[in-house]
Structures are given as structure tokens and as C-alpha cells.
């Protein structure tokens, strides 16, 4: 059954199949319309949490790489600038340690760039307007003639003249 009447769907269906336009996958939900809405929101919350966790971990590793490289460069500069009683062994030791720090920083950067950050889940606009994304993500919301929608906030307002893209 396909319908836009949510009350009818809540009363009659026992299973829901959602077609995701972005990924092209179908997801199967058991239970009525309210169970579908609850499960869909829980799945979006999990996807948001996974996205944020991966993004934060990546940022931490890249920041650690930057800080380690900065520390290595600073210790090299100090070793070159100061003369420690012309002790070439201590200068060589500081240089060796700075090169090791640079190697560790490189490894941290590689680990940070290898982290796969999953896409953030797409949230439909609050007003149900059509805000087509370049990648075609989202549900097939339609807009009535004479209405417009701010895609950033999802708030709609009625205008007196139909917009050029307001084809229902």
C-alpha cells in the first residue's frame, strides 16, 4: 500500500519498506507506522553518533600530528641555535629524537587520514518542502504552488507568486 495519509498507514500496515534515494537501498521495518518512525529516528541517531565519533577521532589524530611536528621542529631549532659546549654528541642526540618525533607524527597523520568518516544522515526539511540536494539525497518531498522553503532552516513561507521551481 502506498499512501500519504499517515492515519490510514498507522491503522492498517504492519510492515514498512523505506527506499533510500541516496544509497539506493531498501530497509525493512516491522510494526506499524509509529514503530517505523521510532526505528528510523533511532537509526538516524546512531548514524549521527558514528559520524561525530569518527570525525572527532580524525580531528584528534590530525591535531596530534600537527603538535608533534611542531615540537620536533622546535627542538631541532633549539639544538641548532644553541651551542652546548660544542658537544656534537648532544646535538646529534637531539636531532635523532626530533627525527623520531617526526616519524611518529607521520604515522599519526596516516592513521587519521585512514579513518573513514561515514556520511551524516540526511534530515528532511521541517516544512516538507522540496530542497533537492546535488547528490539527490533525501525523501521525495513535494512543494505546493506558491510556497517556498529555506533549505537551510526548513521553514516555509507562502508567497503570492509561484516560484519557478514550485511545480507540484
C-alpha positions, 0 to 999 in steps of 0.5 A: 500500500502506498499512501500519504495519509499517515492515519490510514498507514498507522491503522492498517500496515504492519510492515514498512519498506523505506527506499533510500534515494541516496544509497539506493537501498531498501530497509525493512521495518516491522510494526506499524507506522509509529514503530517505523518512525521510532526505528528510523529516528533511532537509526538516524541517531546512531548514524549521527553518533558514528559520524561525530565519533569518527570525525572527532577521532580524525580531528584528534589524530590530525591535531596530534600530528600537527603538535608533534611536528611542531615540537620536533621542529622546535627542538631541532631549532633549539639544538641548532641555535644553541651551542652546548659546549660544542658537544656534537654528541648532544646535538646529534642526540637531539636531532635523532629524537626530533627525527623520531618525533617526526616519524611518529607524527607521520604515522599519526597523520596516516592513521587519521587520514585512514579513518573513514568518516561515514556520511551524516544522515540526511534530515528532511526539511521541517516544512516538507518542502522540496530542497533537492540536494546535488547528490539527490539525497533525501525523501521525495518531498513535494512543494505546493504552488506558491510556497517556498522553503529555506533549505537551510532552516526548513521553514516555509513561507507562502508567497503570492507568486509561484516560484519557478521551481514550485511545480507540484 
